[in-house]
Amino acid sequence: MSTELGQVSSNCPTLGQVSGYCPIENTALIAGKSVDPKTGLLIEEAGCFTNWEPVELAAGSTIAPAREGIKLRISCYENGFDETLVRSYAYDEESNWTTFLPEESPDRRLDDSEDPWACPADRFVRITACLPPGTPEPSVLADVASIQAVPIEHPQLPKSILDEIDRVSSRVEELREPGDLVLVLLSDIHYATGCIWPDTARTVQAVASSIHPDAIVQLGDLTDGIAPARVTASFVSHVLDDLHVCGVPVLGCIGNHDTNYFKGNAEQLSAIEAARLCTGRDDLWYFEDFPASKVRCFFLKSFDHNRKERYGYEAEQVKWLRRELRRTPRGWQVLVFSHLTLHASLHWWSKTIMNEGPLMRVLERFNWWRRGALAAFIHGHSHVDQVYHEDSFPCVSIGCTKFEDFQECKPWGSVTPSREMGTASQELWDVLILKQREPRLQLIRFGAGDDRSVTCYDRAR
């Protein structure tokens, strides 16, 4: 389960590029769905096929039926979202953070005898296709629509974000010393159509191009887990492809939304399916070695929606962790990553965490016998910044990369940074530096929140 990772040279794009998005024509169609012409929401309609995920088109792009007999209806949306999604604990039922434009959505069906429909401005679009009887069931937009897409020109990032790119890059180079482990760290991205991810991807790519991190780590919940499985897979690809562009290893954990079970979703994923999709692995838990820095990073699984006690760590995983910690080379440091915190007292959503006690004993004993080799336990899930110092190692919570600004459903003593769209604070992610010459983590925050300097151990010396 171990792979030795060397330095991989960065080959990041310029700020104007966002990569990883599949061709529009390959966007999945969902059978039995059309769009309500008044609300823009998906509704049941037999014989219709609609892309759940609206596709982004530039002004002047055109759409026409792919062949004779197909009729299309176009539904338009623009950038803009319901503030409820940002200011309270809420998830859009279609993972769609755009606003429906009924006045630009013709309430009629376009056939092959008419001129192609032309996009009036930069828009997100759903295409509903009605096919004649006996036509093979379509799978993707290319099966029903001929789309001539004008290249999209994403606007320049605001000056405050450009300044933050320079600040974070400079701060990392100022603090970094030979042998330090440097990781880009994100959590709880919750990708949805129209979310801030395209901007986030550009900032990560720009900073990675400057600092050349050893790896990128995502701590789970890449999506809301509400959409059909094919759509969720597309969302995950958008995120991971953009991270892989940075030319360094992309590592991660499975979050509680990543098995696609949320809000009663009928198209759930098994843990193995979620691992393959979100981490590219069959392993539900694993470790990666960074020999140049003498660091071993463990990645744990912390949720199973099929269990009564959904949050926590299987006994088999705890046993595996004890064995692999013992096998960690002497003189190496250890980081443990998980979506979930270690302690039920730090968890809003449950009163217990399965095997909290056994897992803590494993970690504390290792840290005692290795004289503080466990640098930190780092997690997401809570959508807050928090450092818990009651153990012999710090338990560090990372705020959410998703654009979110509210105080409800957060553990006591935590901090939720304020966010403002169009400024650097719309973003939230970290560069982590594990120091070799001193027992310390440096967390350089990109966007909302503060840089943090965390002592790795106090009592284990």
C-alpha positions as CSV (number, residue, x, y, z in Angstrom):
1,M,0.0,0.0,0.0
2,S,3.0,2.3,0.0
3,T,4.3,4.2,-3.0
4,E,7.5,6.2,-2.8
5,L,6.9,9.6,-4.4
6,G,9.6,11.7,-5.7
7,Q,9.5,15.3,-6.8
8,V,7.5,15.8,-10.0
9,S,8.2,18.9,-11.9
10,S,5.2,21.3,-12.2
11,N,3.7,22.0,-15.5
12,C,0.9,24.4,-14.6
13,P,-1.1,26.5,-17.0
14,T,-1.4,30.2,-16.9
15,L,-4.0,31.9,-14.9
16,G,-6.3,32.1,-17.9
17,Q,-6.6,28.4,-18.3
18,V,-8.8,25.9,-16.4
19,S,-8.3,22.4,-17.5
20,G,-9.9,19.0,-17.0
21,Y,-13.4,19.7,-18.2
22,C,-14.7,17.0,-20.5
23,P,-16.0,18.1,-23.9
24,I,-19.5,19.5,-23.8
25,E,-20.7,16.8,-26.2
26,N,-19.7,14.1,-23.7
27,T,-22.0,15.5,-20.9
28,A,-24.3,12.7,-19.6
29,L,-28.0,12.7,-20.4
30,I,-30.5,11.5,-17.8
31,A,-33.5,9.5,-19.1
32,G,-37.0,10.5,-18.2
33,K,-36.2,14.1,-17.3
34,S,-37.1,17.5,-18.7
35,V,-37.0,21.0,-17.4
36,D,-39.9,22.9,-15.8
37,P,-40.3,26.0,-18.0
38,K,-41.3,28.1,-15.0
39,T,-38.7,27.1,-12.4
40,G,-35.9,25.6,-14.4
41,L,-35.9,22.6,-12.1
42,L,-35.8,19.0,-13.5
43,I,-39.1,17.2,-13.7
44,E,-40.2,13.8,-14.7
45,E,-41.2,13.4,-18.4
46,A,-41.3,10.1,-20.2
47,G,-39.4,9.9,-23.4
48,C,-37.2,12.9,-22.7
49,F,-33.5,13.1,-22.0
50,T,-31.8,16.0,-20.3
51,N,-28.3,16.9,-19.1
52,W,-28.6,17.2,-15.3
53,E,-25.4,19.2,-15.2
54,P,-25.9,22.4,-17.1
55,V,-23.0,23.0,-19.6
56,E,-21.3,26.4,-19.9
57,L,-21.5,28.1,-23.3
58,A,-20.1,31.4,-24.6
59,A,-22.2,34.0,-26.4
60,G,-22.6,33.0,-30.0
61,S,-22.5,29.3,-29.5
62,T,-25.1,27.4,-31.4
63,I,-27.2,24.3,-30.8
64,A,-29.1,22.2,-33.4
65,P,-30.6,18.7,-33.4
66,A,-28.1,16.1,-34.3
67,R,-30.3,14.4,-36.8
68,E,-33.8,14.4,-38.3
69,G,-36.6,13.6,-35.9
70,I,-35.0,14.9,-32.8
71,K,-36.6,17.9,-31.1
72,L,-34.8,20.0,-28.5
73,R,-35.8,22.5,-25.9
74,I,-33.1,24.8,-24.4
75,S,-33.1,26.1,-20.8
76,C,-30.8,28.9,-19.9
77,Y,-29.1,29.8,-16.6
78,E,-26.7,32.5,-15.5
79,N,-24.0,32.7,-12.8
80,G,-25.7,33.6,-9.5
81,F,-26.9,31.6,-6.6
82,D,-29.4,31.6,-3.7
83,E,-27.7,33.2,-0.7
84,T,-29.3,30.4,1.5
85,L,-26.7,28.0,0.0
86,V,-23.9,30.2,1.5
87,R,-25.5,31.5,4.7
88,S,-27.0,28.4,6.2
89,Y,-26.6,24.6,6.2
90,A,-28.2,23.8,2.9
91,Y,-27.5,21.9,-0.3
92,D,-29.1,22.6,-3.7
93,E,-31.2,19.6,-4.6
94,E,-29.6,19.5,-8.1
95,S,-26.1,20.7,-7.1
96,N,-26.8,23.7,-9.4
97,W,-25.6,27.1,-8.1
98,T,-26.9,29.0,-11.2
99,T,-30.1,31.1,-11.7
100,F,-32.7,30.1,-14.2
101,L,-33.6,32.6,-17.0
102,P,-37.1,31.8,-18.2
103,E,-37.2,34.8,-20.5
104,E,-34.2,33.3,-22.4
105,S,-35.5,29.8,-22.4
106,P,-37.9,29.3,-25.4
107,D,-41.0,27.3,-24.4
108,R,-41.0,25.3,-27.6
109,R,-39.1,22.5,-29.2
110,L,-36.5,23.1,-31.9
111,D,-36.4,20.6,-34.8
112,D,-34.0,20.2,-37.7
113,S,-36.1,22.4,-40.0
114,E,-35.2,25.5,-38.1
115,D,-32.1,27.6,-37.8
116,P,-29.8,26.6,-34.9
117,W,-30.4,28.2,-31.6
118,A,-27.8,30.8,-30.7
119,C,-26.7,31.5,-27.1
120,P,-27.5,35.2,-26.4
121,A,-24.7,35.7,-23.8
122,D,-22.4,33.6,-21.7
123,R,-24.8,31.1,-20.1
124,F,-25.2,27.7,-18.6
125,V,-27.6,25.5,-20.6
126,R,-29.7,22.4,-20.2
127,I,-30.8,20.6,-23.4
128,T,-33.9,18.5,-23.3
129,A,-34.2,16.0,-26.2
130,C,-37.4,14.3,-27.3
131,L,-36.8,11.4,-29.7
132,P,-39.1,9.6,-32.2
133,P,-40.3,6.1,-31.2
134,G,-37.8,3.3,-31.9
135,T,-34.7,5.6,-31.6
136,P,-31.9,4.1,-29.6
137,E,-31.6,5.6,-26.1
138,P,-29.0,8.4,-26.1
139,S,-26.3,8.6,-23.5
140,V,-24.5,11.9,-24.0
141,L,-25.3,15.3,-25.6
142,A,-23.5,14.4,-28.8
143,D,-26.2,11.7,-29.4
144,V,-28.9,14.4,-29.7
145,A,-27.4,17.8,-30.3
146,S,-24.9,19.4,-32.7
147,I,-23.1,22.0,-30.6
148,Q,-20.8,24.6,-32.1
149,A,-19.2,26.1,-29.0
150,V,-17.4,29.4,-29.0
151,P,-14.3,29.3,-26.7
152,I,-15.0,30.6,-23.2
153,E,-12.9,33.5,-22.0
154,H,-12.8,33.4,-18.2
155,P,-12.4,36.9,-16.7
156,Q,-9.2,38.0,-15.0
157,L,-9.2,37.1,-11.3
158,P,-9.7,40.1,-9.0
159,K,-6.6,42.0,-7.9
160,S,-7.1,40.9,-4.3
161,I,-6.8,37.2,-5.4
162,L,-3.8,37.9,-7.6
163,D,-2.2,39.6,-4.6
164,E,-3.0,36.6,-2.5
165,I,-1.3,34.3,-5.0
166,D,1.9,36.4,-4.6
167,R,1.6,36.6,-0.8
168,V,1.2,32.9,-0.3
169,S,3.9,31.9,-2.8
170,S,6.3,34.3,-1.2
171,R,5.5,33.2,2.4
172,V,6.0,29.6,1.5
173,E,9.4,30.3,0.0
174,E,10.3,32.4,3.0
175,L,9.5,29.6,5.5
176,R,10.6,26.6,3.5
177,E,13.9,24.9,4.3
178,P,15.6,21.9,2.7
179,G,14.0,18.7,3.7
180,D,10.6,20.2,4.6
181,L,7.5,18.5,3.3
182,V,5.2,20.9,1.4
183,L,1.6,20.0,0.6
184,V,-1.3,21.9,-0.9
185,L,-4.3,21.1,1.3
186,L,-8.0,21.4,0.5
187,S,-11.1,20.0,2.1
188,D,-14.9,19.9,1.5
189,I,-14.9,21.3,-2.1
190,H,-18.6,20.2,-2.6
191,Y,-18.4,20.9,-6.4
192,A,-21.6,22.1,-8.0
193,T,-22.4,23.7,-11.3
194,G,-21.7,27.5,-11.0
195,C,-19.6,27.1,-7.8
196,I,-16.3,28.9,-7.3
197,W,-14.2,25.9,-8.2
198,P,-13.0,27.3,-11.6
199,D,-11.4,30.3,-9.6
200,T,-10.1,28.0,-6.9
201,A,-8.4,25.8,-9.6
202,R,-6.7,28.7,-11.1
203,T,-5.3,29.9,-7.7
204,V,-4.1,26.4,-6.8
205,Q,-2.5,26.0,-10.2
206,A,-0.8,29.4,-9.9
207,V,0.6,28.8,-6.4
208,A,1.7,25.2,-7.3
209,S,3.5,26.5,-10.3
210,S,5.5,28.8,-8.1
211,I,6.2,26.7,-5.0
212,H,6.4,23.1,-6.5
213,P,4.7,21.3,-3.7
214,D,5.5,17.6,-2.9
215,A,1.8,16.7,-3.4
216,I,-1.8,18.0,-3.2
217,V,-4.1,16.5,-0.5
218,Q,-7.9,16.7,-0.6
219,L,-9.7,15.6,2.6
220,G,-13.0,14.4,1.1
221,D,-16.4,15.6,0.1
222,L,-15.6,16.5,-3.5
223,T,-19.3,16.8,-4.3
224,D,-22.6,17.0,-2.4
225,G,-23.4,13.4,-3.2
226,I,-26.9,14.3,-4.4
227,A,-26.7,13.9,-8.2
228,P,-27.0,10.7,-10.3
229,A,-23.8,8.6,-10.2
230,R,-22.7,9.6,-13.8
231,V,-23.1,13.3,-12.9
232,T,-21.2,12.9,-9.6
233,A,-18.4,11.1,-11.6
234,S,-18.3,14.1,-13.9
235,F,-18.1,16.6,-11.0
236,V,-15.3,14.6,-9.4
237,S,-13.4,14.6,-12.8
238,H,-13.7,18.4,-13.0
239,V,-12.0,18.8,-9.7
240,L,-9.3,16.1,-9.9
241,D,-8.3,16.8,-13.5
242,D,-7.7,20.4,-12.5
243,L,-5.5,19.3,-9.6
244,H,-3.6,16.8,-11.7
245,V,-2.7,19.6,-14.1
246,C,-0.3,20.8,-11.4
247,G,2.0,17.8,-12.2
248,V,2.4,16.5,-8.6
249,P,0.7,13.5,-6.8
250,V,-2.9,14.1,-5.8
251,L,-3.8,12.2,-2.6
252,G,-7.0,12.1,-0.7
253,C,-9.5,10.7,1.7
254,I,-13.1,9.6,1.2
255,G,-15.7,12.0,2.7
256,N,-19.1,11.2,4.0
257,H,-20.7,12.7,0.9
258,D,-18.5,10.8,-1.5
259,T,-20.5,7.6,-1.5
260,N,-23.3,9.5,-3.2
261,Y,-25.9,8.6,-0.6
262,F,-26.9,12.2,0.6
263,K,-30.6,13.3,0.7
264,G,-31.8,9.7,-0.1
265,N,-29.9,9.5,-3.4
266,A,-30.9,6.2,-5.0
267,E,-27.6,5.9,-7.0
268,Q,-25.3,5.3,-4.1
269,L,-21.7,4.1,-4.4
270,S,-20.0,1.4,-2.5
271,A,-16.9,2.4,-0.5
272,I,-14.7,0.8,-3.1
273,E,-16.5,2.6,-5.9
274,A,-16.1,5.9,-4.0
275,A,-12.4,5.2,-3.4
276,R,-11.7,4.4,-7.1
277,L,-13.6,7.6,-8.1
278,C,-12.2,10.0,-5.6
279,T,-8.7,8.7,-4.9
280,G,-8.0,6.4,-7.9
281,R,-7.4,3.5,-5.6
282,D,-8.9,0.2,-4.5
283,D,-7.5,0.8,-1.0
284,L,-10.0,2.2,1.5
285,W,-7.0,3.3,3.7
286,Y,-3.4,3.6,2.7
287,F,-0.2,5.5,3.3
288,E,2.3,7.3,1.1
289,D,6.0,7.8,1.8
290,F,8.0,11.0,1.1
291,P,11.6,9.7,1.5
292,A,13.3,13.1,0.8
293,S,11.5,14.5,3.8
294,K,11.4,11.3,5.8
295,V,7.6,11.6,6.3
296,R,4.9,8.9,6.1
297,C,1.4,10.1,5.4
298,F,-1.6,7.9,6.4
299,F,-5.0,8.4,4.8
300,L,-8.0,6.9,6.8
301,K,-11.6,6.0,6.0
302,S,-14.0,7.5,8.5
303,F,-17.6,7.0,7.4
304,D,-19.9,4.2,6.2
305,H,-23.5,5.2,5.5
306,N,-24.5,1.5,5.7
307,R,-23.6,1.2,9.4
308,K,-25.8,2.2,12.3
309,E,-22.8,4.1,13.8
310,R,-21.9,5.8,10.6
311,Y,-19.0,7.9,11.8
312,G,-15.8,6.2,12.9
313,Y,-13.0,3.8,12.1
314,E,-13.3,0.0,11.6
315,A,-11.5,-2.3,13.9
316,E,-9.7,-3.8,10.9
317,Q,-8.4,-0.3,10.0
318,V,-7.2,0.4,13.5
319,K,-5.3,-2.9,13.6
320,W,-3.8,-2.1,10.2
321,L,-2.7,1.4,11.3
322,R,-1.0,0.0,14.5
323,R,0.9,-2.5,12.3
324,E,2.0,0.1,9.7
325,L,3.0,2.7,12.3
326,R,5.3,0.2,13.9
327,R,6.8,-0.5,10.5
328,T,7.5,3.2,9.9
329,P,11.2,3.8,9.6
330,R,12.9,5.1,12.7
331,G,13.6,8.9,12.5
332,W,10.7,9.5,10.2
333,Q,7.7,11.8,11.0
334,V,4.1,10.8,10.5
335,L,1.0,12.8,9.4
336,V,-2.4,11.2,9.7
337,F,-5.2,12.5,7.4
338,S,-8.9,11.8,7.7
339,H,-12.1,13.4,6.6
340,L,-13.4,13.1,10.2
341,T,-12.0,14.3,13.5
342,L,-10.7,11.9,16.1
343,H,-13.0,13.0,18.9
344,A,-16.8,12.9,19.3
345,S,-16.5,16.0,21.5
346,L,-15.3,17.9,18.4
347,H,-18.1,16.5,16.1
348,W,-21.4,18.3,15.7
349,W,-23.2,15.4,14.0
350,S,-22.9,12.5,16.4
351,K,-22.4,11.7,20.1
352,T,-20.0,8.9,19.4
353,I,-17.2,8.0,16.9
354,M,-16.7,4.3,16.4
355,N,-13.4,3.0,17.9
356,E,-12.4,6.4,19.1
357,G,-10.8,4.9,22.1
358,P,-8.8,2.1,20.3
359,L,-7.6,4.5,17.6
360,M,-6.5,7.1,20.2
361,R,-4.5,4.4,22.1
362,V,-2.8,3.4,18.9
363,L,-1.8,6.9,18.1
364,E,-0.8,7.9,21.6
365,R,1.4,4.8,22.2
366,F,3.1,5.3,18.9
367,N,3.8,8.9,19.7
368,W,5.2,8.0,23.1
369,W,7.5,5.3,21.9
370,R,8.7,7.3,18.9
371,R,9.2,10.5,21.0
372,G,6.8,12.7,19.2
373,A,7.1,11.3,15.7
374,L,3.3,11.8,15.1
375,A,3.4,15.4,13.9
376,A,-0.4,15.9,13.6
377,F,-3.8,14.4,12.8
378,I,-5.4,16.6,10.1
379,H,-9.1,16.5,9.0
380,G,-11.9,18.3,7.3
381,H,-15.7,17.6,7.5
382,S,-16.5,20.2,10.2
383,H,-16.0,23.2,7.8
384,V,-14.1,25.1,10.5
385,D,-10.6,26.1,11.5
386,Q,-9.7,24.5,14.9
387,V,-6.6,23.1,16.6
388,Y,-7.2,20.7,19.5
389,H,-4.2,20.5,21.9
390,E,-5.4,18.0,24.5
391,D,-3.5,15.0,23.1
392,S,0.2,14.5,22.7
393,F,-0.2,15.7,19.1
394,P,-2.4,18.4,17.6
395,C,-5.7,17.5,16.0
396,V,-6.0,20.2,13.2
397,S,-9.3,21.0,11.4
398,I,-9.2,22.6,8.0
399,G,-12.0,25.0,6.9
400,C,-14.0,24.2,3.8
401,T,-12.9,25.2,0.3
402,K,-16.6,25.5,-0.7
403,F,-17.9,29.1,-0.6
404,E,-19.7,29.1,2.8
405,D,-20.3,31.6,5.6
406,F,-22.4,30.6,8.6
407,Q,-22.0,29.6,12.2
408,E,-24.6,26.9,12.7
409,C,-23.7,23.2,13.0
410,K,-20.1,24.0,14.0
411,P,-18.2,22.5,17.0
412,W,-17.6,24.6,20.1
413,G,-14.4,26.6,20.1
414,S,-14.0,26.6,16.3
415,V,-13.6,29.5,13.9
416,T,-15.5,30.0,10.7
417,P,-13.8,32.7,8.6
418,S,-16.0,35.3,6.9
419,R,-16.3,35.0,3.1
420,E,-17.0,37.6,0.4
421,M,-17.5,36.8,-3.3
422,G,-15.2,38.7,-5.6
423,T,-12.4,39.1,-3.0
424,A,-9.6,36.8,-1.9
425,S,-11.8,35.7,1.0
426,Q,-14.1,33.8,-1.4
427,E,-11.3,31.2,-1.4
428,L,-10.1,29.0,1.4
429,W,-7.3,26.4,1.3
430,D,-3.8,25.9,2.8
431,V,-0.2,25.2,2.0
432,L,1.1,23.0,4.8
433,I,4.8,22.9,5.6
434,L,6.0,20.2,7.9
435,K,9.3,21.5,9.3
436,Q,12.3,19.1,9.7
437,R,14.4,21.2,12.1
438,E,11.7,21.9,14.6
439,P,8.5,20.1,15.7
440,R,6.2,22.5,13.9
441,L,3.5,22.8,11.2
442,Q,3.2,26.0,9.2
443,L,-0.2,26.4,7.6
444,I,-0.3,29.3,5.1
445,R,-3.9,30.1,4.4
446,F,-5.0,31.1,0.9
447,G,-8.0,33.4,1.2
448,A,-10.4,33.6,4.2
449,G,-8.8,33.0,7.6
450,D,-5.3,33.3,9.1
451,D,-2.0,31.6,8.7
452,R,-1.3,29.2,11.6
453,S,1.8,27.9,13.2
454,V,1.1,24.7,15.1
455,T,3.5,23.0,17.6
456,C,3.6,19.4,16.7
457,Y,4.0,17.9,20.2
458,D,4.4,19.1,23.8
459,R,4.2,16.0,26.0
460,A,5.8,13.3,23.9
461,R,9.4,14.4,24.3
